[in-house]
């Protein structure tokens, strides 16, 4: 009995989160972003405002399905699986998409979300806010990725962390740009193509400024 409780609790949390996300997206499509309030989302999802803040920091995060996720060793292993030998740029981008997935990119609501993003591209700034909130976790995850590159092997931790910060800024910008392009073009490309596009944007930009 005890072993089943965590599973039931997680399912209930997932159901509540899904209700909040569905309510937020549905209300925006019906009434427009500027007319949707946090209270309206809570009423439509039949939850309290207090409960809302257990899941999201703002109505914008609920609309996009953005939520902080723990970057566990298991999550890292899942990202790295099948990408042995990939360079730090590719691994960092894939990690970021792993953090965002499934809340933005593979949710059953993604088409509606991307329709909203197309109308209100400023919402993509919330992705950067999520990355900022998770800076410590992302730094700890990316540090070993960067130190595995030959150029960083003998660098001290403080210097590496500065490079990690730069890497985070560059890759989060590319991720946001790739998703924006995807939404603008009608989001017909598969998720994998968006991920590859973000990697390409970083590499091409770095190549051109050398």
matplotlib code that plots the C-alpha trace (Angstrom):
import matplotlib.pyplot as plt

x = [0.0, 2.8, 4.6, 1.5, 0.8, 3.6, 2.4, -1.2, 0.0, 2.1, -0.9, -3.1, -0.5, -0.2, -4.0, -4.1, -1.3, -3.0, -6.2, -4.4, -2.5, -5.7, -7.7, -5.0, -4.6, -8.4, -9.1, -6.4, -7.6, -11.2, -10.7, -7.2, -4.0, -4.6, -8.1, -7.1, -6.4, -4.9, -8.2, -10.0, -7.6, -8.0, -11.8, -11.9, -9.6, -11.5, -8.4, -7.4, -4.9, -2.6, -2.7, -1.9, 1.4, 2.4, 2.7, 3.4, 4.9, 2.6, -0.3, 2.3, 4.1, 0.7, -0.1, 3.3, 3.3, 6.7, 7.7, 11.0, 12.2, 14.9, 17.9, 18.7, 21.4, 18.8, 17.6, 21.2, 21.8, 18.6, 19.9, 23.3, 22.0, 22.7, 24.8, 28.2, 30.9, 28.7, 30.2, 29.3, 27.0, 24.9, 24.7, 23.8, 21.0, 19.7, 19.7, 17.7, 15.1, 15.0, 14.2, 11.5, 10.0, 7.2, 5.8, 6.3, 7.4, 5.7, 2.6, -0.8, -1.5, 1.6, -0.4, -2.6, 0.4, 2.3, -0.7, -0.7, 3.1, 2.7, 0.3, 2.3, 6.0, 7.0, 5.9, 9.1, 10.9, 9.4, 11.7, 14.7, 13.2, 12.9, 16.5, 17.5, 15.5, 17.3, 20.8, 22.4, 21.0, 21.9, 25.4, 26.0, 24.8, 26.7, 30.0, 31.1, 30.0, 32.2, 35.1, 35.1, 36.1, 39.9, 40.1, 38.7, 40.4, 42.9, 40.8, 39.9, 36.3, 35.7, 36.9, 34.8, 31.7, 32.1, 32.3, 29.2, 27.3, 28.2, 27.2, 23.9, 23.1, 24.1, 22.2, 19.1, 18.9, 19.2, 16.6, 14.2, 14.9, 14.4, 11.0, 10.0, 10.9, 9.0, 5.9, 6.1, 6.4, 3.3, 5.0, 4.9, 8.5, 9.0, 10.4, 13.8, 14.2, 13.6, 16.3, 18.7, 17.9, 18.9, 22.2, 22.8, 22.0, 24.7, 27.3, 26.7, 26.8, 30.0, 31.6, 30.6, 32.1, 35.5]
y = [0.0, 2.4, 1.9, 2.9, 6.2, 8.2, 7.1, 8.1, 11.4, 12.1, 11.2, 13.7, 16.4, 15.7, 15.9, 19.2, 20.7, 19.5, 21.2, 24.5, 24.4, 23.5, 26.2, 28.8, 28.0, 27.7, 31.0, 32.8, 31.4, 32.4, 35.8, 37.0, 37.1, 40.5, 39.6, 36.3, 36.6, 34.2, 34.1, 33.1, 30.3, 29.0, 29.2, 27.3, 24.6, 24.5, 25.0, 27.7, 30.5, 28.9, 25.6, 27.4, 28.7, 25.2, 24.6, 27.8, 31.3, 33.2, 33.0, 33.1, 30.1, 28.2, 29.2, 27.8, 25.0, 26.1, 24.7, 24.1, 20.5, 18.8, 17.9, 14.6, 12.2, 10.1, 13.1, 13.8, 10.2, 10.3, 13.4, 11.9, 8.5, 8.1, 11.3, 10.1, 12.1, 15.1, 18.5, 20.8, 22.9, 20.0, 18.4, 21.8, 22.4, 18.8, 19.3, 22.5, 20.9, 18.1, 20.7, 22.3, 18.9, 18.0, 21.3, 23.3, 21.1, 17.8, 18.5, 17.6, 21.4, 22.4, 23.4, 25.7, 27.1, 27.8, 29.6, 31.8, 32.3, 33.3, 36.0, 37.0, 36.2, 38.1, 35.1, 33.3, 35.5, 33.2, 30.5, 32.6, 33.3, 29.5, 29.0, 31.9, 30.3, 27.0, 28.6, 26.6, 23.3, 24.0, 25.2, 22.0, 19.9, 21.7, 22.1, 18.5, 18.7, 21.7, 20.3, 17.2, 19.4, 19.4, 23.2, 23.2, 20.1, 22.1, 25.2, 26.0, 25.8, 29.6, 30.2, 27.2, 28.6, 31.9, 29.9, 27.9, 31.2, 32.3, 28.9, 29.1, 32.5, 31.5, 28.2, 29.5, 32.3, 29.8, 27.6, 30.5, 31.6, 28.1, 27.7, 31.2, 30.4, 27.1, 28.9, 31.6, 29.0, 27.2, 24.5, 21.8, 20.6, 17.7, 18.5, 16.9, 19.4, 22.3, 20.9, 20.5, 24.0, 25.5, 23.6, 24.9, 28.5, 28.4, 26.8, 29.1, 32.2, 31.3, 30.3, 33.7, 35.8, 34.1]
z = [0.0, 0.9, -2.4, -4.3, -2.5, -4.2, -7.5, -6.7, -5.4, -8.5, -10.7, -8.8, -9.1, -12.8, -13.2, -11.3, -13.4, -16.6, -15.5, -14.8, -18.2, -20.1, -18.4, -19.1, -22.7, -23.3, -21.7, -23.7, -27.0, -26.0, -24.4, -25.3, -23.2, -21.7, -20.4, -18.7, -15.0, -12.5, -10.6, -13.8, -14.5, -10.9, -11.2, -14.5, -13.1, -9.8, -7.7, -5.2, -5.8, -3.2, -5.1, -8.3, -6.9, -6.0, -9.7, -11.5, -10.7, -13.0, -15.5, -18.3, -17.0, -16.8, -20.4, -21.6, -19.1, -17.7, -14.4, -12.6, -13.0, -11.0, -13.2, -11.6, -12.5, -14.2, -16.3, -17.3, -18.3, -20.4, -22.2, -22.8, -23.9, -27.6, -27.8, -26.7, -28.3, -28.9, -28.3, -25.4, -27.5, -28.6, -25.1, -23.5, -26.1, -25.6, -21.8, -22.2, -24.4, -21.8, -19.1, -21.3, -22.5, -22.3, -20.9, -24.2, -27.0, -26.7, -24.7, -26.1, -25.9, -27.9, -31.0, -29.0, -27.1, -30.3, -31.7, -28.6, -28.9, -32.5, -31.5, -28.4, -29.1, -25.9, -24.0, -25.1, -22.6, -19.9, -21.2, -20.4, -17.0, -16.4, -17.3, -14.9, -12.1, -12.7, -13.1, -10.3, -11.4, -15.0, -14.0, -12.1, -15.0, -17.7, -15.8, -16.3, -19.9, -20.5, -18.5, -20.7, -23.6, -24.2, -23.9, -20.4, -18.9, -16.8, -16.1, -12.5, -11.4, -11.1, -14.7, -16.0, -14.3, -16.1, -19.4, -18.3, -17.8, -21.3, -22.7, -20.9, -22.3, -25.8, -25.8, -24.1, -26.7, -29.5, -28.0, -27.7, -31.2, -32.7, -30.9, -32.1, -35.6, -35.3, -34.1, -36.7, -39.5, -38.4, -36.2, -38.8, -38.2, -35.7, -32.3, -33.2, -36.1, -33.7, -31.4, -34.3, -35.5, -32.1, -32.2, -35.8, -34.7, -32.0, -34.2, -37.2, -35.0, -33.3, -36.7, -38.2, -35.4, -35.3]

ax = plt.figure().add_subplot(projection="3d")
ax.plot(x, y, z, "-o")
ax.set_aspect("equal")
plt.show()
